[in-house]
Each structure stands twice: as structure tokens, then as C-alpha cells.
């Protein structure tokens, strides 16, 4: 039983950094999007959906990292893996972003085909692409830090940023 608890704790700790990162990043994107459309702050409903999305993305990143084609260029300079992972994660972000808009219209039309037609007709493409550019930039930043952390080893990047952990006195 303790091995199961240990495994769950390990998975949770592995999921925590990308989840926190995407929680903050998705709030930035949601705030930017809301300010562009309505000029007001983020509502509780949006903040809750961002939390769920961050949890899903945090776990998705860990699962994606286990796939053999994600870490495609481990022996080449870091820019190769960073560019590849940024592309892969950005494609997923684009699809999720598009389906989010599709879902909004589907609630109104109750037909996927009609909702898709409305998305293509009614979406503000410059704003949609502006959000995508912001997401790609933030995903790129995540990939850079994740690859640096992978190369430097566990804890080294954290130590560089925050200093050594204080030693416990007993």
C-alpha cells in the first residue's frame, strides 16, 4: 500500500510544476482575452475553468513526455527539442482553443455542423490568432525551462533561481 501512496505522491509532485505554470499562464491568456472582448476582469466561472484546464494540461504534459516521439531529439542541441515540443504542444493548444469556441456555439445550436459553421462565420480571427500567438510564446517559454531543467538535472534549475534549500536543524 505504501508503494501506491508513494507512486501517487511522485506523480502529484511531477504534475505540480506544469500545472502551476499553466494555471498562471492560462489566467494571463483569459485576462487578455476578456480585456480585449469585454474590458472587465475574470469571473469566477472563467477562473474555475482555467483551473480545470491547468490540471488537464499539467497531466497532459506529463503523459505527452512519456510518448516516444515527444523527446525526439535528445542528443541534439536543446533548440531542436524545444522547437519540436513547442510545435506539438502548440498544435494541441490550437485544437483545444478551437474546440472551446466550438463548444460555446454548440451550446446555442445543439448541432456540431451548425456550431462549426458559426465558428467560421462569427469568430474574430485577429483576436483568436492574437491569443494563439500569446499561447505559443508562453508554451515556448515552458519548453525552454523544461528542457533546461531536464539537462541540468533534478533541482539544479530551482537552486539557480531560488538558492539552496535551507538545511533543517534538529
Secondary structure, DSSP 8 states (H G I E B T S, - for coil): -HHHHHHHHHHHHHHHHHHHHHHHHHHHHHHHHHHHHTSS---HHHHHHHHHHHHHHHHHHHHHHHSTTTTTTTTS-HHHHHHHHHHHHHHHHHHHHHHHHHHHHHHHHS-HHHHHHHHHHH--HHHHHHHHHHHHHHHHHHHHHHHHHHHH-TTHHHHHHH--------
